[in-house]
Amino acid sequence: MSLKQQIDQDIKSAMLAKKKDELTALRAIKSAILLAETEKGAGNDLSKEAEIKLLTKAAKQRNESAELYAQKGRDDLSSKERFEFEIISKYLPEQLSDDELKSEISTVISEIGASGMQDMGKVMGAATKRLAGKADGKKISEMVKSILSGS
């Protein structure tokens, strides 16, 4: 079942259960998917990678918004953004732990044959492709720097 079909089913379930907040979050996800499909071309379905990228971006936006609202003392808006973040996160692959991330990046480094910071670009390209949706880009970058610099 595609992500779009899964979200359609979840929208129906939320409507029947009268879960207004969940319904709003699901409709936002569906809207983003439909928008991405129409940008690509008439009626094209998104690939699994494109769906993950889209959801990752939406989740990151919600998380950043929640932090900003919390800093400004708007806990009502912050909690709404965090709720939407959690709904979106249900459709993303499970995030890797720090140990798993380090192991994956070490594997990428050995496959590429990277020896130092000068190879960071090569490692980042391969690592972000392999770990798409499983880890945040910032976290990947920090781990790659740590491993390549020998810290």
N, CA, C and O atoms as a GROMACS GRO file, in nm:
protein
  604
    1MET      N    1   0.085  -0.117   0.000
    1MET     CA    2   0.000   0.000   0.000
    1MET      C    3   0.090   0.124   0.000
    1MET      O    4   0.185   0.132   0.078
    2SER      N    5   0.059   0.218  -0.087
    2SER     CA    6   0.140   0.339  -0.095
    2SER      C    7   0.111   0.429   0.024
    2SER      O    8   0.011   0.412   0.094
    3LEU      N    9   0.198   0.524   0.045
    3LEU     CA   10   0.182   0.619   0.155
    3LEU      C   11   0.053   0.698   0.139
    3LEU      O   12  -0.018   0.722   0.236
    4LYS      N   13   0.024   0.737   0.017
    4LYS     CA   14  -0.097   0.815  -0.012
    4LYS      C   15  -0.223   0.736   0.027
    4LYS      O   16  -0.315   0.792   0.088
    5GLN      N   17  -0.227   0.609  -0.008
    5GLN     CA   18  -0.342   0.524   0.027
    5GLN      C   19  -0.352   0.505   0.178
    5GLN      O   20  -0.461   0.507   0.234
    6GLN      N   21  -0.237   0.487   0.243
    6GLN     CA   22  -0.235   0.471   0.389
    6GLN      C   23  -0.289   0.596   0.457
    6GLN      O   24  -0.366   0.587   0.553
    7ILE      N   25  -0.248   0.711   0.409
    7ILE     CA   26  -0.295   0.837   0.468
    7ILE      C   27  -0.443   0.857   0.443
    7ILE      O   28  -0.515   0.904   0.530
    8ASP      N   29  -0.490   0.821   0.324
    8ASP     CA   30  -0.634   0.829   0.296
    8ASP      C   31  -0.714   0.745   0.395
    8ASP      O   32  -0.817   0.789   0.446
    9GLN      N   33  -0.667   0.623   0.421
    9GLN     CA   34  -0.734   0.536   0.518
    9GLN      C   35  -0.731   0.596   0.658
    9GLN      O   36  -0.829   0.591   0.732
   10ASP      N   37  -0.616   0.653   0.694
   10ASP     CA   38  -0.603   0.712   0.827
   10ASP      C   39  -0.690   0.838   0.841
   10ASP      O   40  -0.739   0.867   0.949
   11ILE      N   41  -0.708   0.911   0.731
   11ILE     CA   42  -0.796   1.028   0.733
   11ILE      C   43  -0.940   0.983   0.759
   11ILE      O   44  -1.011   1.043   0.839
   12LYS      N   45  -0.981   0.876   0.691
   12LYS     CA   46  -1.116   0.823   0.712
   12LYS      C   47  -1.136   0.779   0.857
   12LYS      O   48  -1.240   0.806   0.918
   13SER      N   49  -1.035   0.711   0.911
   13SER     CA   50  -1.044   0.664   1.050
   13SER      C   51  -1.053   0.782   1.146
   13SER      O   52  -1.130   0.779   1.242
   14ALA      N   53  -0.973   0.886   1.122
   14ALA     CA   54  -0.974   1.005   1.208
   14ALA      C   55  -1.108   1.077   1.199
   14ALA      O   56  -1.157   1.131   1.299
   15MET      N   57  -1.166   1.078   1.080
   15MET     CA   58  -1.297   1.142   1.063
   15MET      C   59  -1.404   1.067   1.143
   15MET      O   60  -1.486   1.127   1.213
   16LEU      N   61  -1.402   0.935   1.131
   16LEU     CA   62  -1.500   0.854   1.202
   16LEU      C   63  -1.484   0.865   1.354
   16LEU      O   64  -1.582   0.864   1.427
   17ALA      N   65  -1.360   0.875   1.400
   17ALA     CA   66  -1.333   0.885   1.542
   17ALA      C   67  -1.344   1.029   1.593
   17ALA      O   68  -1.330   1.055   1.713
   18LYS      N   69  -1.368   1.122   1.501
   18LYS     CA   70  -1.381   1.264   1.534
   18LYS      C   71  -1.256   1.319   1.603
   18LYS      O   72  -1.265   1.393   1.701
   19LYS      N   73  -1.141   1.281   1.550
   19LYS     CA   74  -1.012   1.330   1.602
   19LYS      C   75  -0.969   1.448   1.515
   19LYS      O   76  -0.898   1.431   1.416
   20LYS      N   77  -1.011   1.565   1.554
   20LYS     CA   78  -0.992   1.686   1.474
   20LYS      C   79  -0.844   1.722   1.453
   20LYS      O   80  -0.803   1.753   1.341
   21ASP      N   81  -0.764   1.717   1.559
   21ASP     CA   82  -0.622   1.753   1.548
   21ASP      C   83  -0.546   1.656   1.458
   21ASP      O   84  -0.464   1.697   1.376
   22GLU      N   85  -0.574   1.528   1.475
   22GLU     CA   86  -0.508   1.426   1.392
   22GLU      C   87  -0.550   1.443   1.246
   22GLU      O   88  -0.468   1.428   1.156
   23LEU      N   89  -0.675   1.473   1.225
   23LEU     CA   90  -0.728   1.494   1.090
   23LEU      C   91  -0.657   1.612   1.022
   23LEU      O   92  -0.622   1.603   0.904
   24THR      N   93  -0.636   1.719   1.094
   24THR     CA   94  -0.567   1.836   1.040
   24THR      C   95  -0.425   1.800   0.997
   24THR      O   96  -0.380   1.839   0.889
   25ALA      N   97  -0.354   1.726   1.081
   25ALA     CA   98  -0.216   1.686   1.051
   25ALA      C   99  -0.212   1.594   0.928
   25ALA      O  100  -0.126   1.610   0.841
   26LEU      N  101  -0.304   1.499   0.922
   26LEU     CA  102  -0.308   1.406   0.809
   26LEU      C  103  -0.341   1.478   0.678
   26LEU      O  104  -0.284   1.447   0.573
   27ARG      N  105  -0.432   1.573   0.685
   27ARG     CA  106  -0.467   1.649   0.565
   27ARG      C  107  -0.348   1.732   0.517
   27ARG      O  108  -0.328   1.750   0.397
   28ALA      N  109  -0.269   1.783   0.609
   28ALA     CA  110  -0.150   1.859   0.571
   28ALA      C  111  -0.049   1.770   0.498
   28ALA      O  112   0.013   1.812   0.401
   29ILE      N  113  -0.034   1.647   0.547
   29ILE     CA  114   0.056   1.552   0.481
   29ILE      C  115   0.005   1.520   0.340
   29ILE      O  116   0.081   1.522   0.243
   30LYS      N  117  -0.125   1.491   0.330
   30LYS     CA  118  -0.183   1.458   0.200
   30LYS      C  119  -0.168   1.576   0.103
   30LYS      O  120  -0.138   1.557  -0.015
   31SER      N  121  -0.189   1.696   0.153
   31SER     CA  122  -0.176   1.815   0.070
   31SER      C  123  -0.033   1.828   0.017
   31SER      O  124  -0.013   1.861  -0.100
   32ALA      N  125   0.065   1.804   0.102
   32ALA     CA  126   0.205   1.812   0.060
   32ALA      C  127   0.236   1.708  -0.047
   32ALA      O  128   0.309   1.736  -0.142
   33ILE      N  129   0.181   1.588  -0.032
   33ILE     CA  130   0.204   1.482  -0.131
   33ILE      C  131   0.140   1.520  -0.264
   33ILE      O  132   0.204   1.507  -0.369
   34LEU      N  133   0.016   1.566  -0.260
   34LEU     CA  134  -0.052   1.605  -0.384
   34LEU      C  135   0.020   1.720  -0.453
   34LEU      O  136   0.030   1.721  -0.576
   35LEU      N  137   0.069   1.814  -0.377
   35LEU     CA  138   0.143   1.927  -0.433
   35LEU      C  139   0.271   1.880  -0.501
   35LEU      O  140   0.303   1.925  -0.611
   36ALA      N  141   0.342   1.790  -0.436
   36ALA     CA  142   0.466   1.736  -0.494
   36ALA      C  143   0.437   1.657  -0.621
   36ALA      O  144   0.515   1.663  -0.717
   37GLU      N  145   0.327   1.584  -0.624
   37GLU     CA  146   0.291   1.507  -0.744
   37GLU      C  147   0.258   1.600  -0.861
   37GLU      O  148   0.298   1.572  -0.974
   38THR      N  149   0.186   1.708  -0.834
   38THR     CA  150   0.149   1.798  -0.944
   38THR      C  151   0.268   1.879  -0.992
   38THR      O  152   0.272   1.919  -1.108
   39GLU      N  153   0.366   1.904  -0.906
   39GLU     CA  154   0.487   1.973  -0.949
   39GLU      C  155   0.566   1.887  -1.045
   39GLU      O  156   0.621   1.938  -1.143
   40LYS      N  157   0.573   1.759  -1.019
   40LYS     CA  158   0.649   1.665  -1.103
   40LYS      C  159   0.588   1.650  -1.241
   40LYS      O  160   0.660   1.643  -1.340
   41GLY      N  161   0.459   1.646  -1.248
   41GLY     CA  162   0.390   1.624  -1.374
   41GLY      C  163   0.251   1.571  -1.347
   41GLY      O  164   0.220   1.532  -1.234
   42ALA      N  165   0.169   1.569  -1.446
   42ALA     CA  166   0.028   1.532  -1.429
   42ALA      C  167   0.013   1.388  -1.382
   42ALA      O  168   0.043   1.294  -1.455
   43GLY      N  169  -0.033   1.372  -1.258
   43GLY     CA  170  -0.071   1.241  -1.206
   43GLY      C  171   0.041   1.144  -1.176
   43GLY      O  172   0.016   1.025  -1.161
   44ASN      N  173   0.164   1.190  -1.166
   44ASN     CA  174   0.274   1.099  -1.135
   44ASN      C  175   0.278   1.068  -0.986
   44ASN      O  176   0.270   1.158  -0.902
   45ASP      N  177   0.290   0.939  -0.953
   45ASP     CA  178   0.305   0.901  -0.814
   45ASP      C  179   0.449   0.924  -0.771
   45ASP      O  180   0.541   0.912  -0.852
   46LEU      N  181   0.468   0.957  -0.647
   46LEU     CA  182   0.602   0.980  -0.593
   46LEU      C  183   0.670   0.847  -0.563
   46LEU      O  184   0.605   0.748  -0.529
   47SER      N  185   0.803   0.846  -0.578
   47SER     CA  186   0.879   0.727  -0.540
   47SER      C  187   0.885   0.720  -0.388
   47SER      O  188   0.858   0.819  -0.319
   48LYS      N  189   0.922   0.605  -0.337
   48LYS     CA  190   0.933   0.586  -0.192
   48LYS      C  191   1.034   0.684  -0.133
   48LYS      O  192   1.012   0.740  -0.026
   49GLU      N  193   1.146   0.706  -0.204
   49GLU     CA  194   1.249   0.798  -0.157
   49GLU      C  195   1.195   0.941  -0.151
   49GLU      O  196   1.223   1.014  -0.056
   50ALA      N  197   1.119   0.979  -0.254
   50ALA     CA  198   1.062   1.114  -0.258
   50ALA      C  199   0.961   1.134  -0.145
   50ALA      O  200   0.954   1.241  -0.086
   51GLU      N  201   0.884   1.030  -0.116
   51GLU     CA  202   0.787   1.038  -0.006
   51GLU      C  203   0.858   1.056   0.127
   51GLU      O  204   0.817   1.138   0.209
   52ILE      N  205   0.964   0.980   0.149
   52ILE     CA  206   1.040   0.990   0.273
   52ILE      C  207   1.103   1.128   0.286
   52ILE      O  208   1.102   1.188   0.394
   53LYS      N  209   1.158   1.177   0.176
   53LYS     CA  210   1.220   1.310   0.176
   53LYS      C  211   1.116   1.417   0.211
   53LYS      O  212   1.143   1.508   0.290
   54LEU      N  213   0.998   1.406   0.153
   54LEU     CA  214   0.890   1.501   0.177
   54LEU      C  215   0.845   1.498   0.323
   54LEU      O  216   0.827   1.603   0.385
   55LEU      N  217   0.827   1.378   0.377
   55LEU     CA  218   0.785   1.365   0.516
   55LEU      C  219   0.894   1.411   0.613
   55LEU      O  220   0.863   1.471   0.717
   56THR      N  221   1.019   1.383   0.580
   56THR     CA  222   1.129   1.427   0.664
   56THR      C  223   1.132   1.579   0.672
   56THR      O  224   1.152   1.636   0.779
   57LYS      N  225   1.113   1.642   0.558
   57LYS     CA  226   1.111   1.789   0.554
   57LYS      C  227   0.995   1.845   0.636
   57LYS      O  228   1.012   1.940   0.711
   58ALA      N  229   0.878   1.785   0.621
   58ALA     CA  230   0.760   1.831   0.696
   58ALA      C  231   0.781   1.812   0.846
   58ALA      O  232   0.745   1.899   0.926
   59ALA      N  233   0.837   1.699   0.885
   59ALA     CA  234   0.863   1.672   1.027
   59ALA      C  235   0.963   1.771   1.084
   59ALA      O  236   0.947   1.821   1.195
   60LYS      N  237   1.067   1.799   1.007
   60LYS     CA  238   1.169   1.894   1.051
   60LYS      C  239   1.109   2.033   1.069
   60LYS      O  240   1.141   2.103   1.165
   61GLN      N  241   1.023   2.074   0.976
   61GLN     CA  242   0.957   2.205   0.986
   61GLN      C  243   0.873   2.212   1.113
   61GLN      O  244   0.877   2.312   1.184
   62ARG      N  245   0.798   2.106   1.142
   62ARG     CA  246   0.712   2.105   1.261
   62ARG      C  247   0.797   2.114   1.388
   62ARG      O  248   0.763   2.186   1.482
   63ASN      N  249   0.906   2.040   1.389
   63ASN     CA  250   0.994   2.038   1.506
   63ASN      C  251   1.057   2.176   1.530
   63ASN      O  252   1.061   2.224   1.644
   64GLU      N  253   1.105   2.238   1.424
   64GLU     CA  254   1.165   2.372   1.436
   64GLU      C  255   1.062   2.474   1.480
   64GLU      O  256   1.090   2.560   1.563
   65SER      N  257   0.942   2.466   1.423
   65SER     CA  258   0.834   2.558   1.461
   65SER      C  259   0.799   2.542   1.608
   65SER      O  260   0.778   2.641   1.679
   66ALA      N  261   0.792   2.417   1.654
   66ALA     CA  262   0.759   2.391   1.795
   66ALA      C  263   0.863   2.453   1.887
   66ALA      O  264   0.829   2.510   1.990
   67GLU      N  265   0.990   2.441   1.850
   67GLU     CA  266   1.097   2.499   1.931
   67GLU      C  267   1.086   2.651   1.936
   67GLU      O  268   1.102   2.712   2.041
   68LEU      N  269   1.060   2.712   1.819
   68LEU     CA  270   1.046   2.858   1.815
   68LEU      C  271   0.929   2.905   1.899
   68LEU      O  272   0.940   3.002   1.974
   69TYR      N  273   0.816   2.837   1.886
   69TYR     CA  274   0.699   2.875   1.966
   69TYR      C  275   0.727   2.861   2.116
   69TYR      O  276   0.686   2.944   2.196
   70ALA      N  277   0.798   2.755   2.152
   70ALA     CA  278   0.830   2.733   2.294
   70ALA      C  279   0.921   2.844   2.346
   70ALA      O  280   0.905   2.890   2.459
   71GLN      N  281   1.017   2.888   2.264
   71GLN     CA  282   1.107   2.996   2.303
   71GLN      C  283   1.031   3.127   2.325
   71GLN      O  284   1.067   3.207   2.411
   72LYS      N  285   0.927   3.148   2.246
   72LYS     CA  286   0.849   3.270   2.255
   72LYS      C  287   0.736   3.261   2.358
   72LYS      O  288   0.659   3.355   2.374
   73GLY      N  289   0.728   3.148   2.428
   73GLY     CA  290   0.627   3.132   2.532
   73GLY      C  291   0.489   3.096   2.480
   73GLY      O  292   0.391   3.110   2.553
   74ARG      N  293   0.480   3.051   2.356
   74ARG     CA  294   0.351   3.011   2.299
   74ARG      C  295   0.337   2.859   2.308
   74ARG      O  296   0.349   2.788   2.208
   75ASP      N  297   0.312   2.811   2.428
   75ASP     CA  298   0.302   2.667   2.451
   75ASP      C  299   0.185   2.603   2.379
   75ASP      O  300   0.191   2.485   2.343
   76ASP      N  301   0.077   2.679   2.357
   76ASP     CA  302  -0.038   2.626   2.285
   76ASP      C  303   0.000   2.589   2.141
   76ASP      O  304  -0.036   2.481   2.093
   77LEU      N  305   0.072   2.678   2.074
   77LEU     CA  306   0.113   2.651   1.936
   77LEU      C  307   0.225   2.548   1.931
   77LEU      O  308   0.232   2.466   1.839
   78SER      N  309   0.312   2.552   2.030
   78SER     CA  310   0.422   2.456   2.037
   78SER      C  311   0.369   2.313   2.050
   78SER      O  312   0.417   2.222   1.983
   79SER      N  313   0.270   2.294   2.137
   79SER     CA  314   0.216   2.158   2.156
   79SER      C  315   0.144   2.110   2.031
   79SER      O  316   0.147   1.991   1.999
   80LYS      N  317   0.078   2.202   1.959
   80LYS     CA  318   0.011   2.166   1.833
   80LYS      C  319   0.113   2.118   1.729
   80LYS      O  320   0.091   2.018   1.660
   81GLU      N  321   0.225   2.191   1.718
   81GLU     CA  322   0.331   2.153   1.623
   81GLU      C  323   0.395   2.019   1.662
   81GLU      O  324   0.424   1.937   1.576
   82ARG      N  325   0.416   1.998   1.790
   82ARG     CA  326   0.474   1.872   1.837
   82ARG      C  327   0.380   1.754   1.809
   82ARG      O  328   0.426   1.645   1.773
   83PHE      N  329   0.251   1.777   1.824
   83PHE     CA  330   0.152   1.672   1.794
   83PHE      C  331   0.159   1.636   1.646
   83PHE      O  332   0.161   1.519   1.610
   84GLU      N  333   0.163   1.739   1.560
   84GLU     CA  334   0.172   1.713   1.415
   84GLU      C  335   0.302   1.643   1.381
   84GLU      O  336   0.304   1.556   1.294
   85PHE      N  337   0.411   1.679   1.449
   85PHE     CA  338   0.540   1.613   1.429
   85PHE      C  339   0.528   1.464   1.459
   85PHE      O  340   0.580   1.380   1.385
   86GLU      N  341   0.460   1.431   1.568
   86GLU     CA  342   0.445   1.291   1.606
   86GLU      C  343   0.360   1.214   1.505
   86GLU      O  344   0.388   1.097   1.477
   87ILE      N  345   0.257   1.277   1.451
   87ILE     CA  346   0.173   1.213   1.350
   87ILE      C  347   0.257   1.184   1.225
   87ILE      O  348   0.252   1.074   1.170
   88ILE      N  349   0.334   1.284   1.180
   88ILE     CA  350   0.417   1.267   1.061
   88ILE      C  351   0.523   1.159   1.085
   88ILE      O  352   0.551   1.079   0.996
   89SER      N  353   0.580   1.157   1.203
   89SER     CA  354   0.686   1.060   1.236
   89SER      C  355   0.640   0.916   1.226
   89SER      O  356   0.721   0.827   1.203
   90LYS      N  357   0.510   0.891   1.241
   90LYS     CA  358   0.457   0.755   1.230
   90LYS      C  359   0.481   0.697   1.090
   90LYS      O  360   0.490   0.575   1.074
   91TYR      N  361   0.492   0.784   0.990
   91TYR     CA  362   0.507   0.738   0.852
   91TYR      C  363   0.653   0.734   0.807
   91TYR      O  364   0.682   0.692   0.695
   92LEU      N  365   0.743   0.779   0.893
   92LEU     CA  366   0.886   0.778   0.860
   92LEU      C  367   0.950   0.648   0.909
   92LEU      O  368   0.901   0.586   1.004
   93PRO      N  369   1.060   0.607   0.845
   93PRO     CA  370   1.131   0.490   0.896
   93PRO      C  371   1.184   0.522   1.036
   93PRO      O  372   1.205   0.638   1.071
   94GLU      N  373   1.206   0.418   1.115
   94GLU     CA  374   1.257   0.437   1.251
   94GLU      C  375   1.397   0.498   1.245
   94GLU      O  376   1.481   0.458   1.164
   95GLN      N  377   1.421   0.596   1.331
   95GLN     CA  378   1.550   0.665   1.336
   95GLN      C  379   1.656   0.574   1.399
   95GLN      O  380   1.627   0.499   1.492
   96LEU      N  381   1.778   0.584   1.347
   96LEU     CA  382   1.888   0.503   1.398
   96LEU      C  383   1.938   0.559   1.531
   96LEU      O  384   1.937   0.680   1.552
   97SER      N  385   1.983   0.471   1.618
   97SER     CA  386   2.046   0.515   1.743
   97SER      C  387   2.186   0.565   1.708
   97SER      O  388   2.233   0.546   1.596
   98ASP      N  389   2.253   0.630   1.803
   98ASP     CA  390   2.388   0.681   1.779
   98ASP      C  391   2.485   0.569   1.744
   98ASP      O  392   2.570   0.584   1.656
   99ASP      N  393   2.473   0.456   1.813
   99ASP     CA  394   2.563   0.342   1.786
   99ASP      C  395   2.540   0.286   1.647
   99ASP      O  396   2.635   0.256   1.574
  100GLU      N  397   2.412   0.271   1.609
  100GLU     CA  398   2.380   0.220   1.476
  100GLU      C  399   2.428   0.317   1.368
  100GLU      O  400   2.479   0.275   1.264
  101LEU      N  401   2.410   0.445   1.393
  101LEU     CA  402   2.453   0.548   1.298
  101LEU      C  403   2.605   0.544   1.280
  101LEU      O  404   2.655   0.550   1.168
  102LYS      N  405   2.676   0.533   1.391
  102LYS     CA  406   2.822   0.527   1.385
  102LYS      C  407   2.868   0.404   1.307
  102LYS      O  408   2.962   0.412   1.228
  103SER      N  409   2.802   0.292   1.330
  103SER     CA  410   2.834   0.169   1.259
  103SER      C  411   2.812   0.183   1.108
  103SER      O  412   2.897   0.145   1.028
  104GLU      N  413   2.696   0.240   1.070
  104GLU     CA  414   2.664   0.260   0.928
  104GLU      C  415   2.764   0.354   0.861
  104GLU      O  416   2.811   0.327   0.750
  105ILE      N  417   2.797   0.463   0.928
  105ILE     CA  418   2.890   0.560   0.870
  105ILE      C  419   3.030   0.500   0.861
  105ILE      O  420   3.101   0.525   0.763
  106SER      N  421   3.071   0.422   0.959
  106SER     CA  422   3.201   0.354   0.954
  106SER      C  423   3.208   0.260   0.834
  106SER      O  424   3.311   0.249   0.768
  107THR      N  425   3.097   0.192   0.807
  107THR     CA  426   3.089   0.103   0.691
  107THR      C  427   3.105   0.183   0.561
  107THR      O  428   3.179   0.142   0.471
  108VAL      N  429   3.035   0.296   0.552
  108VAL     CA  430   3.044   0.381   0.433
  108VAL      C  431   3.188   0.430   0.415
  108VAL      O  432   3.240   0.430   0.304
  109ILE      N  433   3.250   0.472   0.524
  109ILE     CA  434   3.388   0.522   0.517
  109ILE      C  435   3.483   0.414   0.468
  109ILE      O  436   3.569   0.441   0.384
  110SER      N  437   3.468   0.292   0.518
  110SER     CA  438   3.557   0.183   0.474
  110SER      C  439   3.530   0.145   0.329
  110SER      O  440   3.623   0.110   0.256
  111GLU      N  441   3.402   0.149   0.284
  111GLU     CA  442   3.370   0.118   0.144
  111GLU      C  443   3.432   0.221   0.049
  111GLU      O  444   3.482   0.185  -0.057
  112ILE      N  445   3.429   0.347   0.089
  112ILE     CA  446   3.482   0.454   0.004
  112ILE      C  447   3.634   0.458   0.014
  112ILE      O  448   3.703   0.497  -0.081
  113GLY      N  449   3.686   0.419   0.128
  113GLY     CA  450   3.831   0.424   0.151
  113GLY      C  451   3.874   0.563   0.196
  113GLY      O  452   3.986   0.606   0.167
  114ALA      N  453   3.786   0.633   0.265
  114ALA     CA  454   3.816   0.768   0.312
  114ALA      C  455   3.923   0.763   0.420
  114ALA      O  456   3.924   0.672   0.504
  115SER      N  457   4.013   0.862   0.417
  115SER     CA  458   4.123   0.861   0.513
  115SER      C  459   4.127   0.986   0.601
  115SER      O  460   4.200   0.988   0.701
  116GLY      N  461   4.052   1.088   0.566
  116GLY     CA  462   4.058   1.209   0.648
  116GLY      C  463   3.949   1.307   0.608
  116GLY      O  464   3.859   1.274   0.530
  117MET      N  465   3.956   1.426   0.664
  117MET     CA  466   3.854   1.528   0.642
  117MET      C  467   3.841   1.568   0.495
  117MET      O  468   3.735   1.615   0.453
  118GLN      N  469   3.948   1.550   0.416
  118GLN     CA  470   3.941   1.586   0.273
  118GLN      C  471   3.840   1.499   0.198
  118GLN      O  472   3.797   1.536   0.089
  119ASP      N  473   3.803   1.384   0.255
  119ASP     CA  474   3.707   1.293   0.192
  119ASP      C  475   3.566   1.310   0.246
  119ASP      O  476   3.478   1.228   0.217
  120MET      N  477   3.542   1.414   0.324
  120MET     CA  478   3.412   1.432   0.388
  120MET      C  479   3.299   1.442   0.285
  120MET      O  480   3.192   1.385   0.306
  121GLY      N  481   3.321   1.514   0.176
  121GLY     CA  482   3.218   1.530   0.073
  121GLY      C  483   3.173   1.396   0.015
  121GLY      O  484   3.054   1.371   0.000
  122LYS      N  485   3.270   1.311  -0.016
  122LYS     CA  486   3.238   1.178  -0.071
  122LYS      C  487   3.158   1.095   0.030
  122LYS      O  488   3.059   1.032  -0.004
  123VAL      N  489   3.204   1.098   0.155
  123VAL     CA  490   3.139   1.020   0.260
  123VAL      C  491   2.998   1.072   0.284
  123VAL      O  492   2.904   0.992   0.296
  124MET      N  493   2.981   1.204   0.292
  124MET     CA  494   2.849   1.263   0.315
  124MET      C  495   2.752   1.226   0.203
  124MET      O  496   2.636   1.193   0.230
  125GLY      N  497   2.797   1.231   0.079
  125GLY     CA  498   2.711   1.196  -0.034
  125GLY      C  499   2.658   1.054  -0.023
  125GLY      O  500   2.539   1.029  -0.038
  126ALA      N  501   2.749   0.962   0.003
  126ALA     CA  502   2.710   0.821   0.014
  126ALA      C  503   2.627   0.796   0.140
  126ALA      O  504   2.530   0.720   0.136
  127ALA      N  505   2.666   0.858   0.250
  127ALA     CA  506   2.596   0.834   0.377
  127ALA      C  507   2.455   0.890   0.375
  127ALA      O  508   2.362   0.824   0.421
  128THR      N  509   2.437   1.011   0.321
  128THR     CA  510   2.302   1.069   0.318
  128THR      C  511   2.211   0.990   0.225
  128THR      O  512   2.091   0.979   0.250
  129LYS      N  513   2.267   0.936   0.120
  129LYS     CA  514   2.186   0.854   0.029
  129LYS      C  515   2.144   0.724   0.097
  129LYS      O  516   2.028   0.684   0.089
  130ARG      N  517   2.238   0.660   0.164
  130ARG     CA  518   2.210   0.532   0.229
  130ARG      C  519   2.118   0.547   0.350
  130ARG      O  520   2.035   0.460   0.377
  131LEU      N  521   2.132   0.657   0.424
  131LEU     CA  522   2.060   0.675   0.549
  131LEU      C  523   1.939   0.768   0.536
  131LEU      O  524   1.888   0.816   0.637
  132ALA      N  525   1.894   0.792   0.414
  132ALA     CA  526   1.782   0.883   0.391
  132ALA      C  527   1.661   0.843   0.474
  132ALA      O  528   1.612   0.730   0.465
  133GLY      N  529   1.613   0.937   0.555
  133GLY     CA  530   1.496   0.912   0.638
  133GLY      C  531   1.523   0.840   0.768
  133GLY      O  532   1.439   0.837   0.857
  134LYS      N  533   1.642   0.780   0.779
  134LYS     CA  534   1.675   0.705   0.900
  134LYS      C  535   1.753   0.788   1.000
  134LYS      O  536   1.764   0.751   1.117
  135ALA      N  537   1.809   0.901   0.953
  135ALA     CA  538   1.884   0.989   1.043
  135ALA      C  539   1.882   1.129   0.984
  135ALA      O  540   1.876   1.148   0.863
  136ASP      N  541   1.888   1.227   1.072
  136ASP     CA  542   1.889   1.366   1.033
  136ASP      C  543   2.024   1.401   0.969
  136ASP      O  544   2.128   1.353   1.013
  137GLY      N  545   2.021   1.484   0.865
  137GLY     CA  546   2.142   1.522   0.795
  137GLY      C  547   2.246   1.586   0.886
  137GLY      O  548   2.365   1.562   0.871
  138LYS      N  549   2.200   1.668   0.979
  138LYS     CA  550   2.290   1.736   1.072
  138LYS      C  551   2.361   1.633   1.161
  138LYS      O  552   2.480   1.644   1.188
  139LYS      N  553   2.286   1.533   1.205
  139LYS     CA  554   2.342   1.428   1.290
  139LYS      C  555   2.443   1.345   1.211
  139LYS      O  556   2.548   1.307   1.264
  140ILE      N  557   2.411   1.316   1.085
  140ILE     CA  558   2.504   1.241   0.999
  140ILE      C  559   2.634   1.319   0.984
  140ILE      O  560   2.743   1.264   0.998
  141SER      N  561   2.621   1.449   0.954
  141SER     CA  562   2.738   1.534   0.935
  141SER      C  563   2.827   1.538   1.058
  141SER      O  564   2.949   1.526   1.048
  142GLU      N  565   2.766   1.554   1.175
  142GLU     CA  566   2.843   1.558   1.299
  142GLU      C  567   2.917   1.427   1.322
  142GLU      O  568   3.032   1.427   1.366
  143MET      N  569   2.850   1.315   1.293
  143MET     CA  570   2.911   1.184   1.314
  143MET      C  571   3.026   1.161   1.215
  143MET      O  572   3.130   1.107   1.252
  144VAL      N  573   3.007   1.202   1.089
  144VAL     CA  574   3.112   1.188   0.988
  144VAL      C  575   3.235   1.270   1.028
  144VAL      O  576   3.348   1.222   1.020
  145LYS      N  577   3.212   1.394   1.071
  145LYS     CA  578   3.324   1.480   1.116
  145LYS      C  579   3.397   1.415   1.232
  145LYS      O  580   3.520   1.412   1.235
  146SER      N  581   3.322   1.364   1.327
  146SER     CA  582   3.380   1.302   1.445
  146SER      C  583   3.468   1.182   1.407
  146SER      O  584   3.580   1.168   1.457
  147ILE      N  585   3.419   1.097   1.319
  147ILE     CA  586   3.492   0.977   1.281
  147ILE      C  587   3.614   1.012   1.196
  147ILE      O  588   3.723   0.959   1.219
  148LEU      N  589   3.595   1.101   1.098
  148LEU     CA  590   3.706   1.135   1.009
  148LEU      C  591   3.818   1.213   1.079
  148LEU      O  592   3.935   1.201   1.042
  149SER      N  593   3.782   1.293   1.177
  149SER     CA  594   3.885   1.370   1.248
  149SER      C  595   3.952   1.288   1.358
  149SER      O  596   4.052   1.330   1.416
  150GLY      N  597   3.896   1.171   1.385
  150GLY     CA  598   3.956   1.080   1.482
  150GLY      C  599   3.925   1.113   1.626
  150GLY      O  600   3.993   1.066   1.717
  151SER      N  601   3.819   1.194   1.649
  151SER     CA  602   3.783   1.230   1.787
  151SER      C  603   3.699   1.123   1.850
  151SER      O  604   3.660   1.136   1.966
   0.00000   0.00000   0.00000
